[in-house]
Amino acid sequence: MAQVSVVKCERYDAELIYRAIKKSLRNIGFRIPRNKKILVKPNVLGQKKPETAITTHPAVIDAICRILKEGKNEIWIGDSSGITDYGGTKKAFEVSGIAEIAGKYKARLIAFEGSKKKEIIDNNAKVIKRLILAKEPFEADMIINVPKLKTHMLTRFTGAVKNMFGCVPGGGKSKKHAIAPNEDMFCNLLLDIYQNIRPHLNIMDAVIGLEGDGPGSAGKPKKAGLIIASKDGIALDIAGSGIIGYNPLEIKTIRYAIERGLFTNTDDVEIIGEKNAKVEFKKPTAKTRLANKLPKPIVKFVFNAVSTKPYLRKERCRRCRVCAKVCPVKAITLEPYPKFNRKKCVLCYCCHENCHYNAIELRKPLAMKLIEKLRKK
């Protein structure tokens, strides 16, 4: 049975977080090794300040680094943000406050888009059998995965499994979205990556999470007051998704992980600590998953009628071009403001997720609003 520690931590106070993580490690019986190269993998989605609750809070990274330094370990902190430009992740580290923590502990800060690559051939993969990943996760002696508790427009929930998508360097993530544009394919792709880079330890920043239309600027910060930890990332996601009001099997990374033999079942999780922790999060509004349940001949028509689509809020737009750069299928052009090619758009929501100014909103079509109204009756 996989153990998951759930410990209260009410605010981003350095000492409180340090104690909460130390308690979490005791709860799951995890001993930090000594004199090893340890990669800390935060969620650095973009160039976002800590108070947005979009990235892993620097206070959590600080506490982890402090614990690692007690064992005289060499610390690496690495990620590849959603900003595909060279230097985008470096800037994200700076804005998020994580670069400062790296300097404090003399940690090696790694933007994976500039690192060496490793080719993995995995014949058991469901979506992509040839993976190009950052090399550092394979060179480290241990990986500590540090996701943020957030909802997600495409995958519903983003936790330990989704966070390892950051090991795909730079623009490779956009290409993966193009290859796997719907929820089913994308969640299986995430598992293709996860089964090749399984972290040794997962510590979730759930002090303040993100609810609603996450994982980017349209989501809203929501206090959960928790640190969640497990040796098994899928077990952590089962616990984390349950805490915010999901049936864990609604989360397709969890469901498919069980089907693929990467985990046993949702009952095979032992919660240690706050066994009854519940914090109801507002869920994302997107309904893209409906397309996965329909016969192919009518998917296109129904998908168009009920799918939440991105629209520009022109008064907020700064014409920074980030939306066009991150679009995996080049469905956005600037004329001079962003314009969406609806025929090309695969509804991956990368534009919405990465917009710095919350200038791209997701709107439900009238048909979807009517369906939801009828369901409430």
C-alpha positions as CSV (number, residue, x, y, z in Angstrom):
1,M,0.0,0.0,0.0
2,A,1.4,3.4,-1.0
3,Q,1.6,5.9,1.8
4,V,0.7,9.6,1.4
5,S,1.5,12.2,4.1
6,V,-1.0,15.1,4.5
7,V,0.3,17.7,6.9
8,K,-1.2,21.1,7.8
9,C,0.8,24.1,6.9
10,E,-1.2,27.3,7.1
11,R,1.1,29.8,5.4
12,Y,4.4,30.3,3.6
13,D,6.5,30.7,6.7
14,A,10.0,29.3,6.3
15,E,10.1,27.5,9.6
16,L,6.5,26.2,9.3
17,I,7.2,24.7,5.9
18,Y,10.5,23.2,7.0
19,R,8.8,21.5,9.9
20,A,5.9,20.3,7.7
21,I,8.2,18.7,5.2
22,K,10.3,17.1,7.9
23,K,7.2,15.6,9.4
24,S,6.0,14.5,6.0
25,L,9.2,12.6,5.4
26,R,8.9,10.9,8.8
27,N,5.3,10.0,8.0
28,I,6.2,8.1,4.8
29,G,9.5,6.7,6.2
30,F,11.7,8.6,3.6
31,R,15.3,9.2,4.5
32,I,17.2,11.8,2.5
33,P,20.5,10.4,1.3
34,R,23.9,12.1,1.9
35,N,26.5,13.4,-0.6
36,K,24.3,12.8,-3.7
37,K,23.4,14.8,-6.7
38,I,19.7,15.5,-6.2
39,L,17.4,17.2,-8.8
40,V,14.6,19.3,-7.4
41,K,11.8,19.6,-10.1
42,P,9.4,22.4,-9.3
43,N,6.4,23.6,-11.3
44,V,7.7,26.8,-13.1
45,L,4.9,27.1,-15.7
46,G,5.9,30.7,-16.7
47,Q,7.1,34.0,-15.6
48,K,4.8,34.3,-12.6
49,K,5.2,35.8,-9.2
50,P,4.7,33.5,-6.1
51,E,1.4,35.3,-5.1
52,T,-0.3,34.1,-8.3
53,A,-0.2,30.5,-7.0
54,I,0.8,29.3,-10.5
55,T,4.3,28.2,-9.7
56,T,5.8,26.2,-6.8
57,H,6.3,28.7,-4.0
58,P,10.0,29.5,-3.4
59,A,9.5,29.0,0.4
60,V,8.8,25.3,-0.3
61,I,11.9,25.0,-2.5
62,D,13.9,26.8,0.3
63,A,12.8,24.2,2.9
64,I,13.6,21.3,0.6
65,C,17.1,22.8,-0.2
66,R,17.7,23.4,3.5
67,I,17.0,19.7,4.2
68,L,19.2,18.5,1.3
69,K,22.1,20.7,2.5
70,E,21.9,19.1,5.9
71,G,22.9,15.9,4.1
72,K,25.7,17.8,2.2
73,N,24.0,17.0,-1.1
74,E,24.7,18.7,-4.4
75,I,21.4,20.4,-5.3
76,W,20.2,20.8,-8.9
77,I,16.9,22.7,-9.6
78,G,15.6,22.1,-13.1
79,D,12.5,22.7,-15.3
80,S,11.4,23.8,-18.7
81,S,8.6,26.4,-18.6
82,G,5.8,26.9,-21.0
83,I,7.6,29.8,-22.6
84,T,9.4,28.2,-25.5
85,D,11.9,31.1,-26.3
86,Y,15.5,30.4,-25.2
87,G,15.9,32.2,-21.9
88,G,12.2,31.9,-21.0
89,T,12.7,29.4,-18.2
90,K,15.7,31.4,-16.8
91,K,13.4,34.5,-16.6
92,A,10.6,32.3,-15.0
93,F,13.1,31.1,-12.3
94,E,13.9,34.8,-11.5
95,V,10.3,36.1,-11.4
96,S,9.0,33.1,-9.4
97,G,11.7,33.6,-6.7
98,I,13.3,30.2,-7.3
99,A,16.5,31.7,-8.7
100,E,17.1,33.5,-5.5
101,I,16.7,30.3,-3.5
102,A,19.2,28.5,-5.8
103,G,21.7,31.3,-5.2
104,K,21.2,31.0,-1.4
105,Y,22.0,27.3,-1.4
106,K,24.5,27.4,-4.2
107,A,22.3,25.1,-6.2
108,R,22.8,24.5,-9.9
109,L,19.9,26.1,-11.7
110,I,19.0,24.3,-15.0
111,A,16.7,25.5,-17.8
112,F,16.1,22.3,-19.6
113,E,15.6,23.9,-23.0
114,G,19.4,24.7,-22.9
115,S,20.5,21.3,-21.5
116,K,21.7,18.2,-23.3
117,K,19.0,15.8,-24.5
118,K,18.5,12.1,-23.9
119,E,16.6,9.9,-26.4
120,I,14.4,7.2,-24.9
121,I,12.9,4.4,-27.0
122,D,10.0,2.9,-25.1
123,N,8.0,0.2,-27.0
124,N,5.5,0.1,-24.1
125,A,4.6,3.8,-24.6
126,K,1.0,4.4,-25.8
127,V,1.5,7.7,-27.7
128,I,5.1,8.4,-28.4
129,K,7.6,5.6,-28.4
130,R,10.6,7.9,-29.1
131,L,10.9,10.5,-26.4
132,I,13.4,13.4,-26.3
133,L,13.9,14.4,-22.7
134,A,16.3,16.6,-20.7
135,K,19.4,14.6,-19.7
136,E,19.8,15.9,-16.1
137,P,16.9,13.8,-14.6
138,F,18.9,10.7,-15.8
139,E,22.2,12.0,-14.4
140,A,20.9,12.8,-11.0
141,D,21.1,10.3,-8.2
142,M,17.6,11.2,-7.0
143,I,14.7,13.3,-8.2
144,I,12.4,15.2,-5.9
145,N,9.2,16.3,-7.8
146,V,7.6,19.4,-6.3
147,P,4.3,20.1,-8.1
148,K,1.7,22.7,-7.2
149,L,-1.9,21.8,-6.3
150,K,-3.9,23.2,-9.3
151,T,-6.8,22.5,-11.5
152,H,-6.2,22.2,-15.3
153,M,-8.3,23.0,-18.3
154,L,-7.3,20.0,-20.3
155,T,-6.4,17.3,-17.7
156,R,-8.7,18.6,-14.9
157,F,-6.0,18.3,-12.2
158,T,-2.2,18.9,-12.4
159,G,-0.1,17.1,-9.8
160,A,2.9,14.9,-9.7
161,V,2.5,13.1,-13.0
162,K,1.7,16.3,-15.0
163,N,4.7,18.1,-13.4
164,M,7.1,15.7,-15.1
165,F,6.0,17.1,-18.5
166,G,8.5,19.9,-17.6
167,C,11.3,17.4,-18.4
168,V,10.4,17.8,-22.1
169,P,12.8,20.6,-23.3
170,G,11.5,23.9,-24.6
171,G,9.4,23.8,-27.8
172,G,9.1,20.0,-27.5
173,K,6.1,20.5,-25.2
174,S,4.2,22.4,-28.0
175,K,5.0,19.5,-30.4
176,K,3.7,17.0,-27.9
177,H,0.4,19.0,-27.5
178,A,0.0,18.8,-31.3
179,I,0.6,15.1,-31.3
180,A,-1.8,14.5,-28.4
181,P,-4.4,17.3,-28.7
182,N,-7.2,15.7,-26.6
183,E,-7.5,14.7,-23.0
184,D,-7.2,10.9,-23.5
185,M,-4.1,11.1,-25.7
186,F,-2.4,13.8,-23.6
187,C,-2.9,12.0,-20.3
188,N,-1.4,8.8,-21.9
189,L,1.5,10.9,-23.2
190,L,2.1,12.2,-19.7
191,L,2.3,8.6,-18.5
192,D,4.7,7.7,-21.3
193,I,7.0,10.4,-19.8
194,Y,6.3,9.5,-16.2
195,Q,7.1,5.8,-16.6
196,N,10.5,6.7,-17.9
197,I,11.2,9.4,-15.2
198,R,9.7,8.2,-12.0
199,P,10.7,10.6,-9.1
200,H,12.0,9.1,-5.9
201,L,10.0,11.6,-3.8
202,N,7.0,13.8,-4.5
203,I,6.3,16.9,-2.3
204,M,3.2,18.9,-3.3
205,D,2.9,22.6,-2.5
206,A,-0.7,22.7,-1.4
207,V,-0.5,25.6,1.0
208,I,-2.2,27.9,-1.5
209,G,-3.3,26.1,-4.7
210,L,-5.1,27.3,-7.9
211,E,-8.8,26.6,-8.6
212,G,-11.1,27.2,-11.5
213,D,-9.6,27.7,-15.0
214,G,-6.1,26.7,-14.1
215,P,-3.2,26.1,-14.5
216,G,-2.4,29.7,-15.6
217,S,-3.5,33.3,-15.1
218,A,-7.2,32.6,-15.4
219,G,-7.1,30.4,-12.3
220,K,-7.7,31.8,-8.8
221,P,-5.6,31.3,-5.7
222,K,-7.3,29.1,-3.1
223,K,-5.9,28.2,0.3
224,A,-5.7,24.5,1.1
225,G,-3.2,24.8,4.0
226,L,-1.4,21.5,3.3
227,I,1.9,19.9,2.4
228,I,1.3,16.5,0.6
229,A,4.1,14.0,0.1
230,S,4.6,10.5,-1.2
231,K,7.2,8.2,-2.6
232,D,4.7,7.4,-5.4
233,G,3.5,10.3,-7.6
234,I,0.3,8.5,-8.7
235,A,-0.6,7.9,-5.1
236,L,0.0,11.6,-4.3
237,D,-2.3,12.5,-7.2
238,I,-5.0,10.2,-5.9
239,A,-4.9,11.9,-2.5
240,G,-4.5,15.5,-3.9
241,S,-7.4,15.2,-6.4
242,G,-9.6,13.7,-3.8
243,I,-8.9,16.5,-1.3
244,I,-10.1,19.1,-3.8
245,G,-13.3,17.3,-4.6
246,Y,-12.6,15.0,-7.5
247,N,-13.3,11.3,-7.7
248,P,-9.7,10.3,-8.5
249,L,-10.8,8.1,-11.4
250,E,-12.1,11.3,-13.1
251,I,-8.5,12.2,-13.5
252,K,-7.4,10.3,-16.6
253,T,-3.7,10.2,-15.7
254,I,-4.8,8.2,-12.6
255,R,-7.3,6.0,-14.4
256,Y,-4.9,5.1,-17.3
257,A,-2.0,4.6,-14.8
258,I,-4.1,1.9,-13.2
259,E,-5.1,0.4,-16.6
260,R,-1.4,0.4,-17.7
261,G,-0.2,-1.3,-14.5
262,L,1.6,1.7,-13.1
263,F,-0.5,1.6,-10.0
264,T,-2.8,-0.9,-8.4
265,N,-6.1,0.9,-7.5
266,T,-7.3,4.0,-5.8
267,D,-8.0,2.1,-2.6
268,D,-4.4,1.1,-2.3
269,V,-3.4,4.4,-0.7
270,E,-2.9,5.0,3.0
271,I,-3.3,8.6,4.2
272,I,-1.1,9.5,7.2
273,G,-1.8,12.7,9.0
274,E,-4.8,14.7,8.0
275,K,-7.0,11.8,6.9
276,N,-10.1,13.8,6.4
277,A,-8.7,16.9,4.7
278,K,-11.2,18.4,2.2
279,V,-11.0,21.7,0.4
280,E,-13.6,22.1,-2.4
281,F,-12.0,23.7,-5.4
282,K,-13.9,25.3,-8.3
283,K,-13.4,23.0,-11.3
284,P,-12.4,24.1,-14.8
285,T,-15.1,25.1,-17.3
286,A,-13.7,23.3,-20.4
287,K,-15.8,20.4,-21.8
288,T,-13.3,19.0,-24.3
289,R,-13.5,15.5,-22.9
290,L,-17.0,15.1,-24.4
291,A,-15.4,14.5,-27.8
292,N,-13.7,11.3,-26.5
293,K,-17.1,9.7,-26.0
294,L,-18.8,10.3,-29.3
295,P,-18.8,8.4,-32.6
296,K,-16.1,9.8,-35.0
297,P,-18.5,10.9,-37.8
298,I,-20.3,13.4,-35.4
299,V,-17.3,14.4,-33.3
300,K,-16.4,17.4,-35.4
301,F,-19.9,18.9,-35.3
302,V,-20.6,18.3,-31.6
303,F,-17.1,19.2,-30.6
304,N,-17.5,22.6,-32.3
305,A,-20.9,23.1,-30.7
306,V,-20.0,22.4,-27.1
307,S,-16.3,23.1,-26.8
308,T,-14.9,26.0,-24.7
309,K,-12.8,28.2,-27.0
310,P,-10.1,30.8,-26.5
311,Y,-11.1,34.4,-27.3
312,L,-9.0,37.6,-27.1
313,R,-9.7,40.4,-24.5
314,K,-8.2,43.1,-26.7
315,E,-8.1,45.7,-23.9
316,R,-5.7,43.5,-21.9
317,C,-3.5,42.4,-24.8
318,R,0.1,43.8,-25.0
319,R,0.9,42.0,-28.3
320,C,3.8,40.2,-26.7
321,R,3.4,37.3,-29.1
322,V,3.7,34.6,-26.4
323,C,0.4,33.0,-27.5
324,A,1.5,32.7,-31.1
325,K,4.9,31.3,-30.0
326,V,3.5,28.6,-27.7
327,C,0.7,27.5,-30.1
328,P,1.7,23.9,-31.1
329,V,-0.3,24.0,-34.4
330,K,0.4,27.7,-35.4
331,A,-3.2,28.6,-35.2
332,I,-2.6,32.1,-34.0
333,T,-1.4,35.0,-36.1
334,L,-0.9,38.7,-35.1
335,E,-2.9,41.1,-37.4
336,P,-1.7,43.1,-35.4
337,Y,-3.6,41.5,-32.4
338,P,-3.9,37.8,-32.0
339,K,-6.3,36.1,-34.4
340,F,-7.4,32.4,-34.0
341,N,-7.6,30.0,-36.9
342,R,-10.5,27.9,-35.6
343,K,-9.9,25.2,-38.2
344,K,-6.3,24.6,-37.0
345,C,-7.0,25.1,-33.2
346,V,-6.8,21.8,-31.3
347,L,-8.1,23.4,-28.0
348,C,-5.0,22.6,-26.0
349,Y,-5.3,26.0,-24.2
350,C,-1.6,26.6,-24.3
351,C,-2.3,30.2,-25.3
352,H,-4.6,30.8,-22.3
353,E,-2.3,29.0,-20.0
354,N,0.8,31.0,-20.9
355,C,-0.6,34.5,-21.4
356,H,1.1,36.9,-18.9
357,Y,-1.8,39.4,-18.9
358,N,-4.9,37.1,-18.7
359,A,-5.8,38.5,-22.1
360,I,-7.1,35.2,-23.5
361,E,-10.3,34.0,-21.9
362,L,-12.1,30.7,-22.5
363,R,-15.8,31.0,-23.3
364,K,-18.5,28.4,-23.3
365,P,-20.7,28.3,-26.4
366,L,-24.5,28.8,-25.9
367,A,-25.2,25.1,-26.5
368,M,-22.9,24.2,-23.6
369,K,-24.5,26.8,-21.3
370,L,-28.0,25.4,-22.1
371,I,-26.9,21.8,-21.5
372,E,-25.4,22.8,-18.1
373,K,-28.6,24.7,-17.2
374,L,-30.8,21.7,-18.0
375,R,-28.5,19.4,-15.9
376,K,-28.9,21.6,-12.9
377,K,-32.6,21.3,-13.1
